[in-house]
């Protein structure tokens, strides 16, 4: 039976890494201080985190399993994990010394805060580890500076200002990560080249087969999986490329396809809706009017 290690508290994760617990809900970790470990000789280790975690890997690939051959930044890599996610590590089964830094915090830390209300905006917590953030040296220094500010506050006596200052610095840290991901979407042409073209081709193929009648409308999750990307990363990439969400882009292609099919006067609106993958014709009519300002029948009457 496969063994999965669980870390649901900051204190437990600190204990693993030989780190003093300065605050029960948040910690900045220097992995070089952790005791060398071998994970009981296992060559593949899975960890289920009950925490938000950000790991700064100091080497090109490190010990986390994620597509090393795609990486083009040497200085550092940031990997994000949300509560409930499982991260897989690969080792050679021998004792090794962890390296790098980490920020871990319990969801309770941000409960009721502005950051807590907007955590969903940091979509990179839903990325696959192969979609990690690759840092330049300048960006790495900014990240380390943010971690240093959080650590400084953790070393102060806890008072009624502590939570606000710690959470504010975490939010600053995450906002920088958003900026750096925007840069990555623009600069990593080799990794992202052709995604939009492949997306278009995927949709074209989808609508020229009987797949819509079999499985319904193409979803963002379906397209992302077909392109070997997580839904969050795929959505952010398409938004950066086109200015539209992936869902909006799919809807535009559905309407384009509908207009093409409507040239066949022998097909009723219900026939067209079914051919496109709509379960009910009225759903097709509603989307068509939302996107074009007229109903399918009104559009037909003008063409």
N, C-alpha and C positions, 0 to 999 in steps of 0.2 A: 504493500500500500504506500502511495506517495506521501511523503511527509511535508507538511506546510508549517513553517514557523509563523507565529502570530505576535504582533506587537500592537496592543491597543492603548497603551499609556506611554507618555513621554518618559516616565521613570523607568519602565522596562527597557525602552530602547536606549536610554542613557546607560543603564547597567550593562547592556551588551557591548557598548562602546567605551566603557571605562570613563564615563562623563559624569561630573557632579550635577545633580538636579538643582538648579537655581530657582526654577519656577515649575510648578506641577503641570503646566499646560503648554510650555514652549521651551525649545532648546536649540542652541547653535552648537554643532558638533564638529570637532576636529578629528577626523578619522585616524590620523597618524598617532593619536593618543590611545586608540583602541588596542586591546590585546590581540596579538596575532591569532588567527582562527582558521579552522579547516572545515567547519560545518560537519563534524563527525565523519570526515572523509568523503562526503558526498560530492559528486562532480556537477550536479545540478541542484540548486537550492531555490525553493519558492518561499517568499515571505508575503504574508497578508498584513497590510498596514491598516490600523484603525485611525491613522493620523494623516494630515497633510504633510508631505515630505518634498523637499527640493534637494537634490544631490548635485554637488559640483564635482565632477570627475576630473582629476588632474592629469590623466593620461589619455591618449587618443581613443582607446577602446575601453580600457579598464576591465572590470570583472562583471559588468552588467551585460546581459545578452541583448544586444540590439545592433543589427546590421553594420558592423564595423567598416565594411568595404565602402559604405556610402559617405564616410566622414571625411571632410576636407579641412577641418580646423584642428590644429594641434594643441592650442592653448588650454582648452577646457570645454566641457560639455555639461549642460544642465539637464537633468531628468526630473520630471514632475510626477508625483504620485498622489492620488486622492484617497480618502478613507474608503476602505472596502476593496481597493485594487490589489492585485497580486503582481509582484515583480519577481522575475526569474533571474538568478545569477548563475553564471558558469564558472567553474574553477577546475583545476587539474587534480583536485582531491588532496592537494598538499597544503600545509600551513602557509598562510600568506598574511601580509600586513596591509590592511585597508589604507587607502589614501584619499585625500580630498576633504571636502567640507559638506555639511548638511544643515538644513533648517527644517525642524519638525515642530508642528504645533497641532494641538487637539482642536477639533471643531468647536468645543465649548469656549475656547479663547475668543472667538470672533462672534459668538452668538449674541445677537442684539446690537451689533456694531454696524456701521456703514459698510465696512468690508464684508461682513457676514451676509449682508443683503445683496451684495454685488459679486459674490464669489463665482457665480455662473459666467460672469463676463471674462474670467480668466480661463478661456476654453482649453488652454494647453494642459490643464490638469486631466483632460480627457484624451490627450494624444497618446499614441502608442510610443513605447520607448525608442523605437526606430526613428521617431520624429522629434528627437531631442533637440534642444537649442544649442547650437555650436557657437562658442564665443570667440571673439577676437581678444587679443591681450588687453586692449583698452576696456572692452566690455567686462572682461574678467575682473579687472581692478575695481570697476564700479560695483560689481556684485559683491566682491570681498569687502568693500567699504560699507555696503548696506548691512552685510552680516555683522561687521564690526560694531555698527551702531546698535543693532539689536542686542548683541552680546554685552555691550557697555551698559545698556539699560537693565539687562538681567543681573548684572553684578551690583546694582544699586539696591538699597533696601526697598522692599515692596511697600508702596503707599498708594493713595487714591489716584495718582497720576500714572502709575506704572502701566496699567492695561492700555490706556489711551496711547501712550508713547510707544509701547511695544507694537500694538496693532497698526499704528500709523506708519511705523518703519517697515513692517511687513508689507503694508499696502504700497509703500514707495518701492520696495524691492520688486513686487509683482508688476508694478507699472513699468519699471525698467525692463522686465522680462517681456512685457507686451511690445515695447519699442524694439527690442532686439529681435523678436520673432518677425516683426514687420520687415526689418532689415534682411532677415534670413530669407523670407519669401521673395524678396527682390533680387538678392545677390546669388542665391544658390541655383542659378539657371540650369546647371547640369542635372541636379537632382529633380527639378520641377519641370524641366523642358518637356513640352508635349502633353502635359496633363490636361490642359483645356482641349487640345485637339483629340486626345483619347476620350475625353468626356463626351465631346460631340459625336465621335464615332460610336461610342457605346450607346448613346441615345438613338442615333440613326438605326443601328442594328436592332435595338430593342423594338422600335416601332415598325420595322419592316418584317417582323416575324409575328407569330401568334402569341408571343409572350404576354402582351398586355391583357389578352383575353384569358390567359391562364393564371396570371399572378397579379394583375391589376396595374395601377400606375407605378412607374419607377420611383423608388424612394431615394432619399439622400444616402441612407445606410446601404442600400443595394449598390448604388454607383460607387460609393467609397470602397466597399469591399471588393468590387470588381476591379478597381484601380489599385488595390492593395494599400489603402490608406485608412486611417481612422476617420469616422464621420466628422469629428471636430476639426481635425487638421485639413481634411478635404474641403470642408465648408469655409474655413478661414482662407485657404489658398484660392478658392474660386472667388470669394468676396474681394480679395486683393487684386485678382486678375481682371475681374469684370465689373466690380462695383455692385454686383447683385449677389444675394445669397444663393447657395446651391439650389434651394427649393424654388426660389424665384426664377432661376435659370432654367430649371426643368419645366416650370410652368410656361415659360416663353416658348420653349421647344414644343410643348404639347399644343399650344395655340397655333403655332406655325404649321404643325402637322395637321391639325383640325382644318385649317383654312385650305390646305392642299386637298384633303379628302372631300371637302364640301363642293369641290368642282364636279364631283360625281353626283349628278342630279338624281340618280337612282337610289341613293342612300339617304335614309331618313336621319333626323337628328339623333334618334335613339340608336340607330345602327352605328353612327359615327362615335357616339359616346361609348358604346360597348367595344368598338374596335380600338379605341384609345386606352381602354382599361378602366373606365368609370363604372362603378357599380350601379349608379342611378343616373339617368339622363339629366335630371334637374341639377345634379352636382356639376355636370359639364356645362350646362347653360349658365349657372351662377359664376363659374370661373371665367367663362368666355366673356360674359358681360363685364365682369370685374376688370379684365385685362384690355378689352377693346371698346367698352362703352356701349355695346349693342349686343342683342341676343344673337345666337347662331342664325335664326330665321331672318332677322333684320339684316345681318351681314350677307346672307345669301341673296336677299332681295336687291342688294346694291351691286351684285357681281354676276 
